[in-house]
């Protein structure tokens, strides 16, 4: 397989960051120089792939190197994490059932907001009153989320409260499953490792329509760090109707990791994604089939009317212009981070 230069740079960074976060990294001055060169020349690629925070950690802890951009991103991430701890401490005190999804995972990555999934409307009401106590103000109320914001230590912190894991009201991950297997760390309630992985692959393939380098690293590191059982993961994906999004990540990993390639018995199927540059774009038929399989699964547990209602609203989630841009190969939009 022929890779272009930018893709090769991403694979190089992926390999080094993966080793760093699974504690198998060996310092090498030549490697450091290459990483710094990529940082200086290809900042936009790193930004689009949401890995400035993780690179900042690698260079700081591994080589005692940083610069203004990296230090700002790392500081921003740390403030966001501290705020999440404060928020969940308050939630715990007031009995609010909530899970922090997507924002803080197995690797630190550039995040635009703190995503919090709430159990019911009572939890939403109490959570909003607690955010007001903590100095937040509401910016937007929507179908999928309620956006709150505050300035903490000169950094704009955004918090999104969700009532479902959905794309324009189409629920692609069952809330009950996330809550039933959630775990608490540092006062924050997180999804279980298996749910974290399946939520990651579903969100990337079915909602964002792109896979960043941070996504792939998160997938790999979570598997290794938590020693996730492959058979159970595949079984859970099949039960939830998420086999195809998971296979997309399996196959990309198999291309970049020879050991995993052997473990998975060379899993192959029709062109799942365009492997020309990161962020990777799943092909249109992969996205459509993912929704078809998930919809078939939903029909076993939900009424036809409910599923049809969710499905009809799908195009309004990202907007028709987003779908057209995706269909014609446009680059995915990445949220600008407010410093």
Steps between C-alpha positions, in 0.01 A plus 500: 500500500631843406470776758543870438749701705249646746356157572848364565563783749176413678592132516839597647332713768240231564769239560697721742196622693359149530827372649515798734152443641534124540834555680723346231665819382877538464647847473690574183639844412447444127134417564465814710644713220259349245199560727603863560550547125147368432368728774663804339403417141166322528312662786170489310524121457560460874212733583259318269598170659459631858841384623669821616434418867636146472805623307550766766510228766736279303748780430477647851529175695723319255736777389437801730392698192201728453395814316225758541238313297557168676511652848173687431326184381623290792400771749156527337450124522602495867255781583222315319576184700507693828163654413355159419615378843331800667177450307477129573580559866196728515292249306595226746406716798154572353432151366517593129543192279746593225780351286782694336520378140769545230685791662758325722615163375809279499710774342478877559375668185390842381138532610249774422275441802414272792225262385273382780218250453213529751261225602165681504330840506531530878876460466505764225313751715728450802814495283412837346443658841835364618680639193356842584641465852840419348495817290375365165243665275285338233600578141273273300214255542457244223345167413815304580675708764494799733818709475638680805813712528723672757845656515734316736860612549475710180383196300152471347351171621201360312274231645242312294219322683348215299182302557586234240795381294350603171543657160201730441280293736615170345634312803807303395606380846260392777522717809396217732805294399741787569357562846482133596875447447639842590809543723619782726855643489611827665136580586407479127269224378619344172370228264655155537798427267279296264235772486771763450630313195159434347385856563821624337460295181128575471552875545789517251338297222132586545496857629828678418566304176874517560765321707776710652841383609385559859203266439723220376747548786217501753371174350841329514606625843164412661527146364852458639465696823183325614578162340164497326388156389465500120225237491289681757550832321388349168204334672390828663534682168279241329239525778490880472496503119847660477699224332584700188638812677712271719629313194601830343733563795620137509602517136678834524687372805595184314663709228712696748576223747641169379445324833134596510474402135603144592273490806197598293576241233538768235143635521416642158191625321407743224655848507382627837679829490720723288853448626659807349540734795394558859230566606382190313160505333275193508344439159137600455383140466674414829309775680168405340545129576594585859168681539314217323640234736438713808145583388428130453620438855293791637184359341534194725474716813312815396174575323500553124358849553783598737773370268348669195470827688868486600613400150306775321671766711853377426585743215423796728776404744803623310305677229451417132810702408712280731372181331568645154851603605562152641367327187733700277809443714526832679726526803318453830451812709687502832375727776715800575610494862446820693805575714 
